[in-house]
Amino acid sequence: MVSKVEREQAAIAAAENDLAERKKRLAELKKEEAEKELSKLTKKVGQERAIRLLELAVKVKPKVAIEALEKVATGAQGGAANA
């Protein structure tokens, strides 16, 4: 006969396994979404430009490149709103 403690341990183990599987599926979904977004954006700017943008970002450090582009994008949006 299985005790309450053993049943509870089995239930916890099953829940932990389920959680691990769900985390794994979530990671796969995030990766797929990132790949789709990258593909969509690459199509918008073209493969050669996307590669050039990434090469330049690597040269100046990605964080610096992102900050500079965000600053330019914010200024461009503000300028378009004022026009």
Backbone as XML, in Angstrom:
<?xml version="1.0"?>
<chain id="A" units="angstrom">
  <residue number="1" name="MET">
    <atom name="N" x="0.838" y="-1.173" z="0.000"/>
    <atom name="CA" x="0.000" y="0.000" z="0.000"/>
    <atom name="C" x="0.892" y="1.249" z="0.000"/>
  </residue>
  <residue number="2" name="VAL">
    <atom name="N" x="0.492" y="2.223" z="-0.807"/>
    <atom name="CA" x="1.269" y="3.443" z="-0.962"/>
    <atom name="C" x="0.791" y="4.467" z="0.068"/>
  </residue>
  <residue number="3" name="SER">
    <atom name="N" x="1.736" y="5.024" z="0.771"/>
    <atom name="CA" x="1.381" y="5.997" z="1.803"/>
    <atom name="C" x="1.089" y="7.364" z="1.183"/>
  </residue>
  <residue number="4" name="LYS">
    <atom name="N" x="0.494" y="8.241" z="1.978"/>
    <atom name="CA" x="0.195" y="9.596" z="1.516"/>
    <atom name="C" x="1.472" y="10.332" z="1.131"/>
  </residue>
  <residue number="5" name="VAL">
    <atom name="N" x="2.516" y="10.122" z="1.901"/>
    <atom name="CA" x="3.797" y="10.770" z="1.629"/>
    <atom name="C" x="4.342" y="10.313" z="0.276"/>
  </residue>
  <residue number="6" name="GLU">
    <atom name="N" x="4.282" y="9.022" z="0.016"/>
    <atom name="CA" x="4.791" y="8.492" z="-1.257"/>
    <atom name="C" x="3.970" y="9.016" z="-2.438"/>
  </residue>
  <residue number="7" name="ARG">
    <atom name="N" x="2.650" y="9.100" z="-2.250"/>
    <atom name="CA" x="1.791" y="9.635" z="-3.319"/>
    <atom name="C" x="2.131" y="11.104" z="-3.579"/>
  </residue>
  <residue number="8" name="GLU">
    <atom name="N" x="2.345" y="11.843" z="-2.520"/>
    <atom name="CA" x="2.674" y="13.257" z="-2.662"/>
    <atom name="C" x="4.027" y="13.427" z="-3.350"/>
  </residue>
  <residue number="9" name="GLN">
    <atom name="N" x="4.996" y="12.595" z="-2.985"/>
    <atom name="CA" x="6.312" y="12.648" z="-3.624"/>
    <atom name="C" x="6.202" y="12.329" z="-5.112"/>
  </residue>
  <residue number="10" name="ALA">
    <atom name="N" x="5.387" y="11.345" z="-5.445"/>
    <atom name="CA" x="5.194" y="10.974" z="-6.847"/>
    <atom name="C" x="4.516" y="12.112" z="-7.613"/>
  </residue>
  <residue number="11" name="ALA">
    <atom name="N" x="3.556" y="12.754" z="-6.986"/>
    <atom name="CA" x="2.856" y="13.867" z="-7.630"/>
    <atom name="C" x="3.809" y="15.038" z="-7.859"/>
  </residue>
  <residue number="12" name="ILE">
    <atom name="N" x="4.641" y="15.313" z="-6.884"/>
    <atom name="CA" x="5.618" y="16.406" z="-7.016"/>
    <atom name="C" x="6.611" y="16.084" z="-8.128"/>
  </residue>
  <residue number="13" name="ALA">
    <atom name="N" x="7.070" y="14.854" z="-8.185"/>
    <atom name="CA" x="8.022" y="14.456" z="-9.223"/>
    <atom name="C" x="7.385" y="14.600" z="-10.606"/>
  </residue>
  <residue number="14" name="ALA">
    <atom name="N" x="6.127" y="14.201" z="-10.737"/>
    <atom name="CA" x="5.426" y="14.321" z="-12.017"/>
    <atom name="C" x="5.263" y="15.795" z="-12.399"/>
  </residue>
  <residue number="15" name="ALA">
    <atom name="N" x="4.927" y="16.625" z="-11.419"/>
    <atom name="CA" x="4.768" y="18.055" z="-11.683"/>
    <atom name="C" x="6.096" y="18.690" z="-12.093"/>
  </residue>
  <residue number="16" name="GLU">
    <atom name="N" x="7.194" y="18.281" z="-11.453"/>
    <atom name="CA" x="8.511" y="18.804" z="-11.802"/>
    <atom name="C" x="8.883" y="18.405" z="-13.227"/>
  </residue>
  <residue number="17" name="ASN">
    <atom name="N" x="8.567" y="17.154" z="-13.607"/>
    <atom name="CA" x="8.849" y="16.701" z="-14.969"/>
    <atom name="C" x="8.023" y="17.495" z="-15.978"/>
  </residue>
  <residue number="18" name="ASP">
    <atom name="N" x="6.747" y="17.724" z="-15.645"/>
    <atom name="CA" x="5.877" y="18.499" z="-16.520"/>
    <atom name="C" x="6.406" y="19.923" z="-16.672"/>
  </residue>
  <residue number="19" name="LEU">
    <atom name="N" x="6.827" y="20.518" z="-15.573"/>
    <atom name="CA" x="7.369" y="21.869" z="-15.601"/>
    <atom name="C" x="8.626" y="21.935" z="-16.467"/>
  </residue>
  <residue number="20" name="ALA">
    <atom name="N" x="9.494" y="20.958" z="-16.334"/>
    <atom name="CA" x="10.720" y="20.927" z="-17.138"/>
    <atom name="C" x="10.377" y="20.840" z="-18.629"/>
  </residue>
  <residue number="21" name="GLU">
    <atom name="N" x="9.393" y="20.026" z="-18.980"/>
    <atom name="CA" x="8.977" y="19.905" z="-20.379"/>
    <atom name="C" x="8.382" y="21.213" z="-20.891"/>
  </residue>
  <residue number="22" name="ARG">
    <atom name="N" x="7.561" y="21.851" z="-20.065"/>
    <atom name="CA" x="6.952" y="23.115" z="-20.468"/>
    <atom name="C" x="8.005" y="24.198" z="-20.649"/>
  </residue>
  <residue number="23" name="LYS">
    <atom name="N" x="9.012" y="24.220" z="-19.780"/>
    <atom name="CA" x="10.104" y="25.189" z="-19.927"/>
    <atom name="C" x="10.866" y="24.941" z="-21.217"/>
  </residue>
  <residue number="24" name="LYS">
    <atom name="N" x="11.072" y="23.678" z="-21.536"/>
    <atom name="CA" x="11.776" y="23.309" z="-22.765"/>
    <atom name="C" x="10.967" y="23.756" z="-23.991"/>
  </residue>
  <residue number="25" name="ARG">
    <atom name="N" x="9.653" y="23.515" z="-23.976"/>
    <atom name="CA" x="8.792" y="23.946" z="-25.086"/>
    <atom name="C" x="8.779" y="25.466" z="-25.209"/>
  </residue>
  <residue number="26" name="LEU">
    <atom name="N" x="8.739" y="26.155" z="-24.076"/>
    <atom name="CA" x="8.751" y="27.613" z="-24.087"/>
    <atom name="C" x="10.044" y="28.141" z="-24.707"/>
  </residue>
  <residue number="27" name="ALA">
    <atom name="N" x="11.161" y="27.541" z="-24.347"/>
    <atom name="CA" x="12.449" y="27.957" z="-24.920"/>
    <atom name="C" x="12.450" y="27.745" z="-26.432"/>
  </residue>
  <residue number="28" name="GLU">
    <atom name="N" x="11.878" y="26.633" z="-26.885"/>
    <atom name="CA" x="11.810" y="26.353" z="-28.320"/>
    <atom name="C" x="10.919" y="27.374" z="-29.019"/>
  </residue>
  <residue number="29" name="LEU">
    <atom name="N" x="9.790" y="27.717" z="-28.401"/>
    <atom name="CA" x="8.886" y="28.710" z="-28.984"/>
    <atom name="C" x="9.552" y="30.081" z="-29.074"/>
  </residue>
  <residue number="30" name="LYS">
    <atom name="N" x="10.289" y="30.458" z="-28.029"/>
    <atom name="CA" x="10.996" y="31.737" z="-28.048"/>
    <atom name="C" x="12.031" y="31.761" z="-29.172"/>
  </residue>
  <residue number="31" name="LYS">
    <atom name="N" x="12.728" y="30.647" z="-29.335"/>
    <atom name="CA" x="13.741" y="30.568" z="-30.390"/>
    <atom name="C" x="13.087" y="30.678" z="-31.765"/>
  </residue>
  <residue number="32" name="GLU">
    <atom name="N" x="11.961" y="29.986" z="-31.953"/>
    <atom name="CA" x="11.252" y="30.053" z="-33.225"/>
    <atom name="C" x="10.760" y="31.468" z="-33.513"/>
  </residue>
  <residue number="33" name="GLU">
    <atom name="N" x="10.216" y="32.141" z="-32.494"/>
    <atom name="CA" x="9.736" y="33.509" z="-32.672"/>
    <atom name="C" x="10.879" y="34.454" z="-33.023"/>
  </residue>
  <residue number="34" name="ALA">
    <atom name="N" x="12.015" y="34.271" z="-32.363"/>
    <atom name="CA" x="13.181" y="35.110" z="-32.656"/>
    <atom name="C" x="13.654" y="34.883" z="-34.087"/>
  </residue>
  <residue number="35" name="GLU">
    <atom name="N" x="13.655" y="33.634" z="-34.527"/>
    <atom name="CA" x="14.077" y="33.319" z="-35.893"/>
    <atom name="C" x="13.113" y="33.931" z="-36.908"/>
  </residue>
  <residue number="36" name="LYS">
    <atom name="N" x="11.813" y="33.880" z="-36.623"/>
    <atom name="CA" x="10.821" y="34.474" z="-37.524"/>
    <atom name="C" x="11.009" y="35.988" z="-37.598"/>
  </residue>
  <residue number="37" name="GLU">
    <atom name="N" x="11.213" y="36.613" z="-36.446"/>
    <atom name="CA" x="11.400" y="38.063" z="-36.410"/>
    <atom name="C" x="12.668" y="38.457" z="-37.165"/>
  </residue>
  <residue number="38" name="LEU">
    <atom name="N" x="13.739" y="37.702" z="-36.969"/>
    <atom name="CA" x="14.991" y="37.969" z="-37.677"/>
    <atom name="C" x="14.791" y="37.824" z="-39.183"/>
  </residue>
  <residue number="39" name="SER">
    <atom name="N" x="14.083" y="36.797" z="-39.585"/>
    <atom name="CA" x="13.816" y="36.568" z="-41.005"/>
    <atom name="C" x="12.978" y="37.696" z="-41.589"/>
  </residue>
  <residue number="40" name="LYS">
    <atom name="N" x="11.953" y="38.118" z="-40.856"/>
    <atom name="CA" x="11.074" y="39.203" z="-41.315"/>
    <atom name="C" x="11.865" y="40.504" z="-41.478"/>
  </residue>
  <residue number="41" name="LEU">
    <atom name="N" x="12.679" y="40.824" z="-40.478"/>
    <atom name="CA" x="13.456" y="42.065" z="-40.543"/>
    <atom name="C" x="14.536" y="42.005" z="-41.616"/>
  </residue>
  <residue number="42" name="THR">
    <atom name="N" x="15.138" y="40.837" z="-41.788"/>
    <atom name="CA" x="16.151" y="40.666" z="-42.826"/>
    <atom name="C" x="15.532" y="40.882" z="-44.199"/>
  </residue>
  <residue number="43" name="LYS">
    <atom name="N" x="14.312" y="40.398" z="-44.389"/>
    <atom name="CA" x="13.628" y="40.603" z="-45.671"/>
    <atom name="C" x="13.347" y="42.076" z="-45.901"/>
  </residue>
  <residue number="44" name="LYS">
    <atom name="N" x="13.038" y="42.829" z="-44.843"/>
    <atom name="CA" x="12.733" y="44.248" z="-44.985"/>
    <atom name="C" x="13.947" y="45.053" z="-45.430"/>
  </residue>
  <residue number="45" name="VAL">
    <atom name="N" x="15.112" y="44.770" z="-44.849"/>
    <atom name="CA" x="16.295" y="45.562" z="-45.181"/>
    <atom name="C" x="17.192" y="44.902" z="-46.221"/>
  </residue>
  <residue number="46" name="GLY">
    <atom name="N" x="16.959" y="43.644" z="-46.480"/>
    <atom name="CA" x="17.797" y="42.907" z="-47.416"/>
    <atom name="C" x="18.934" y="42.211" z="-46.680"/>
  </residue>
  <residue number="47" name="GLN">
    <atom name="N" x="19.354" y="41.110" z="-47.240"/>
    <atom name="CA" x="20.358" y="40.281" z="-46.578"/>
    <atom name="C" x="21.708" y="40.992" z="-46.463"/>
  </residue>
  <residue number="48" name="GLU">
    <atom name="N" x="22.126" y="41.659" z="-47.528"/>
    <atom name="CA" x="23.427" y="42.333" z="-47.506"/>
    <atom name="C" x="23.459" y="43.452" z="-46.465"/>
  </residue>
  <residue number="49" name="ARG">
    <atom name="N" x="22.387" y="44.239" z="-46.394"/>
    <atom name="CA" x="22.339" y="45.320" z="-45.409"/>
    <atom name="C" x="22.258" y="44.768" z="-43.982"/>
  </residue>
  <residue number="50" name="ALA">
    <atom name="N" x="21.506" y="43.702" z="-43.814"/>
    <atom name="CA" x="21.402" y="43.091" z="-42.481"/>
    <atom name="C" x="22.772" y="42.620" z="-42.010"/>
  </residue>
  <residue number="51" name="ILE">
    <atom name="N" x="23.512" y="41.996" z="-42.901"/>
    <atom name="CA" x="24.860" y="41.531" z="-42.559"/>
    <atom name="C" x="25.755" y="42.720" z="-42.233"/>
  </residue>
  <residue number="52" name="ARG">
    <atom name="N" x="25.666" y="43.765" z="-43.034"/>
    <atom name="CA" x="26.496" y="44.966" z="-42.799"/>
    <atom name="C" x="26.151" y="45.620" z="-41.468"/>
  </residue>
  <residue number="53" name="LEU">
    <atom name="N" x="24.859" y="45.724" z="-41.164"/>
    <atom name="CA" x="24.437" y="46.286" z="-39.881"/>
    <atom name="C" x="25.004" y="45.479" z="-38.715"/>
  </residue>
  <residue number="54" name="LEU">
    <atom name="N" x="24.941" y="44.178" z="-38.839"/>
    <atom name="CA" x="25.456" y="43.328" z="-37.760"/>
    <atom name="C" x="26.973" y="43.427" z="-37.645"/>
  </residue>
  <residue number="55" name="GLU">
    <atom name="N" x="27.655" y="43.481" z="-38.780"/>
    <atom name="CA" x="29.117" y="43.630" z="-38.740"/>
    <atom name="C" x="29.515" y="44.926" z="-38.052"/>
  </residue>
  <residue number="56" name="LEU">
    <atom name="N" x="28.832" y="46.010" z="-38.391"/>
    <atom name="CA" x="29.136" y="47.302" z="-37.774"/>
    <atom name="C" x="28.792" y="47.298" z="-36.286"/>
  </residue>
  <residue number="57" name="ALA">
    <atom name="N" x="27.686" y="46.664" z="-35.937"/>
    <atom name="CA" x="27.299" y="46.581" z="-34.525"/>
    <atom name="C" x="28.362" y="45.836" z="-33.721"/>
  </residue>
  <residue number="58" name="VAL">
    <atom name="N" x="28.924" y="44.806" z="-34.297"/>
    <atom name="CA" x="29.965" y="44.039" z="-33.607"/>
    <atom name="C" x="31.217" y="44.894" z="-33.428"/>
  </residue>
  <residue number="59" name="LYS">
    <atom name="N" x="31.543" y="45.698" z="-34.441"/>
    <atom name="CA" x="32.732" y="46.545" z="-34.353"/>
    <atom name="C" x="32.637" y="47.574" z="-33.234"/>
  </residue>
  <residue number="60" name="VAL">
    <atom name="N" x="31.458" y="48.179" z="-33.059"/>
    <atom name="CA" x="31.316" y="49.237" z="-32.060"/>
    <atom name="C" x="30.692" y="48.743" z="-30.762"/>
  </residue>
  <residue number="61" name="LYS">
    <atom name="N" x="30.543" y="47.467" z="-30.623"/>
    <atom name="CA" x="29.907" y="46.821" z="-29.477"/>
    <atom name="C" x="28.387" y="46.939" z="-29.635"/>
  </residue>
  <residue number="62" name="PRO">
    <atom name="N" x="27.677" y="45.829" z="-29.565"/>
    <atom name="CA" x="26.227" y="45.811" z="-29.795"/>
    <atom name="C" x="25.444" y="46.803" z="-28.938"/>
  </residue>
  <residue number="63" name="LYS">
    <atom name="N" x="25.801" y="46.941" z="-27.667"/>
    <atom name="CA" x="25.059" y="47.850" z="-26.787"/>
    <atom name="C" x="25.163" y="49.285" z="-27.280"/>
  </residue>
  <residue number="64" name="VAL">
    <atom name="N" x="26.351" y="49.692" z="-27.677"/>
    <atom name="CA" x="26.575" y="51.055" z="-28.174"/>
    <atom name="C" x="25.798" y="51.259" z="-29.470"/>
  </residue>
  <residue number="65" name="ALA">
    <atom name="N" x="25.823" y="50.271" z="-30.354"/>
    <atom name="CA" x="25.109" y="50.372" z="-31.622"/>
    <atom name="C" x="23.606" y="50.491" z="-31.395"/>
  </residue>
  <residue number="66" name="ILE">
    <atom name="N" x="23.071" y="49.694" z="-30.489"/>
    <atom name="CA" x="21.640" y="49.740" z="-30.191"/>
    <atom name="C" x="21.262" y="51.108" z="-29.637"/>
  </residue>
  <residue number="67" name="GLU">
    <atom name="N" x="22.051" y="51.609" z="-28.698"/>
    <atom name="CA" x="21.763" y="52.919" z="-28.109"/>
    <atom name="C" x="21.791" y="54.018" z="-29.169"/>
  </residue>
  <residue number="68" name="ALA">
    <atom name="N" x="22.775" y="53.975" z="-30.058"/>
    <atom name="CA" x="22.882" y="54.993" z="-31.101"/>
    <atom name="C" x="21.694" y="54.909" z="-32.061"/>
  </residue>
  <residue number="69" name="LEU">
    <atom name="N" x="21.329" y="53.698" z="-32.451"/>
    <atom name="CA" x="20.203" y="53.539" z="-33.368"/>
    <atom name="C" x="18.887" y="53.938" z="-32.708"/>
  </residue>
  <residue number="70" name="GLU">
    <atom name="N" x="18.729" y="53.615" z="-31.438"/>
    <atom name="CA" x="17.517" y="54.022" z="-30.731"/>
    <atom name="C" x="17.423" y="55.534" z="-30.640"/>
  </residue>
  <residue number="71" name="LYS">
    <atom name="N" x="18.555" y="56.186" z="-30.418"/>
    <atom name="CA" x="18.583" y="57.653" z="-30.341"/>
    <atom name="C" x="18.181" y="58.247" z="-31.685"/>
  </residue>
  <residue number="72" name="VAL">
    <atom name="N" x="18.730" y="57.713" z="-32.767"/>
    <atom name="CA" x="18.401" y="58.192" z="-34.106"/>
    <atom name="C" x="16.927" y="57.919" z="-34.420"/>
  </residue>
  <residue number="73" name="ALA">
    <atom name="N" x="16.456" y="56.731" z="-34.077"/>
    <atom name="CA" x="15.061" y="56.369" z="-34.348"/>
    <atom name="C" x="14.099" y="57.250" z="-33.565"/>
  </residue>
  <residue number="74" name="THR">
    <atom name="N" x="14.421" y="57.546" z="-32.329"/>
    <atom name="CA" x="13.580" y="58.410" z="-31.503"/>
    <atom name="C" x="13.553" y="59.816" z="-32.091"/>
  </residue>
  <residue number="75" name="GLY">
    <atom name="N" x="14.703" y="60.306" z="-32.521"/>
    <atom name="CA" x="14.774" y="61.630" z="-33.152"/>
    <atom name="C" x="14.001" y="61.659" z="-34.458"/>
  </residue>
  <residue number="76" name="ALA">
    <atom name="N" x="14.068" y="60.596" z="-35.226"/>
    <atom name="CA" x="13.345" y="60.528" z="-36.503"/>
    <atom name="C" x="11.848" y="60.497" z="-36.262"/>
  </residue>
  <residue number="77" name="GLN">
    <atom name="N" x="11.402" y="59.801" z="-35.257"/>
    <atom name="CA" x="9.978" y="59.738" z="-34.935"/>
    <atom name="C" x="9.487" y="61.085" z="-34.428"/>
  </residue>
  <residue number="78" name="GLY">
    <atom name="N" x="10.274" y="61.722" z="-33.613"/>
    <atom name="CA" x="9.911" y="63.039" z="-33.106"/>
    <atom name="C" x="9.853" y="64.061" z="-34.218"/>
  </residue>
  <residue number="79" name="GLY">
    <atom name="N" x="10.791" y="63.992" z="-35.140"/>
    <atom name="CA" x="10.808" y="64.915" z="-36.275"/>
    <atom name="C" x="9.616" y="64.680" z="-37.201"/>
  </residue>
  <residue number="80" name="ALA">
    <atom name="N" x="9.230" y="63.432" z="-37.389"/>
    <atom name="CA" x="8.085" y="63.118" z="-38.236"/>
    <atom name="C" x="6.788" y="63.569" z="-37.578"/>
  </residue>
  <residue number="81" name="ALA">
    <atom name="N" x="6.723" y="63.515" z="-36.268"/>
    <atom name="CA" x="5.516" y="63.928" z="-35.542"/>
    <atom name="C" x="5.355" y="65.439" z="-35.595"/>
  </residue>
  <residue number="82" name="ASN">
    <atom name="N" x="6.468" y="66.170" z="-35.648"/>
    <atom name="CA" x="6.417" y="67.624" z="-35.674"/>
    <atom name="C" x="6.130" y="68.154" z="-37.072"/>
  </residue>
  <residue number="83" name="ALA">
    <atom name="N" x="6.352" y="67.349" z="-38.089"/>
    <atom name="CA" x="6.165" y="67.800" z="-39.474"/>
    <atom name="C" x="4.720" y="67.901" z="-39.873"/>
  </residue>
</chain>
